[in-house]
Amino acid sequence: MLDDRAKLLLKTLVERYIADGQPVGSRTLSRAAGLELSPATIRNVMADLEDLGLIVSPHTSAGRIPTARGYRLFVDTMLTAQRAQLQAPSLPPDQPQKVIASAAQLLSNMSQFVGVVMAPRRTTAFRHIEFLRLSERRLLVIIVSPEGDVQNQVIFTDRDYTQSELIETSNYLTTNYGGLSIEQVRDRLKGEMDGLRAEIASLMQAAVQASSDAISQAQEEVIIAGERNLLAVSDFSSDMGQLRRAFELFEQKAELMRLLDMSSKSDGVRIFIGGESQVVPYEELSVVSANYEVNGEVVGTLGVIGPTRMPYDRMIQIVDITSRLVSNALSHKNGKG
């Protein structure tokens, strides 16, 4: 266990390094900590912290920087984030996919790092289906989910349909199958085809297939905003290899999904520090994440990805307030609908 003096010096070192991005020497540490200690005493404490794996000396520098383990101790025992300090723009109720996209952009703008949101699984049910004639034998199918999500799909038909036939089919599908999943509609249609006019039955089959395609295409489970912000982070701009690895993570969304999925299993804001485990595979990156809810039920996770040298107290505030904004916007929307 660290004594109070060692804790204060570690806390001060981490804060100075986050603020300046430069290895912290004993003289700087002494001034910043406000302790009247001899340089030799501070060097001894730093040596102890280094032996514990909490700080390390990069290259030939006389200063020290935190390790993943040092950041973890700092985050878990020395960090206090005030909720009320941050002013965030509102996130108005809208279609869920627009709320999610806005949230990713908001996280990015406020943090100046990368905003990431794991979208809730889209329902395969529909509330309403409409047809819009684009040209001969070419229709736009408009599918509205129970939550108000709208997906569009262009289909090509064997024959040209009149406006009255399109309205009749739309009304029949909505009245008889609204609220059911696409799979349920498909199964029920098989047994009811004989009782339907052939041309209407054919259009219904095409609509159900289009709905299924549209929903599967819309299942973009991770929305990312602000990747280019990392170009301005000195930790990355000086090392193209690190930057390349970071961008590979954003391209391989499965890794992000796994990470955010782990976040969803806990309450409150979680912090993953690169290099401390296999969860974040890149030493240079940290993730601050939290769940968001719809009407009290956890449906997804959002967060900020940035360098391990990030102002964690501010990131906690940003992620916390954004998760509450998203929860309110989606719950309000669903409550209205």
Summary of the structure (lengths in Angstrom):
residues: 337
radius of gyration: 26.7
end to end distance: 54.4
largest distance: 93.2
contacts: 1079
relative contact order: 0.14
helix: 52%
strand: 19%
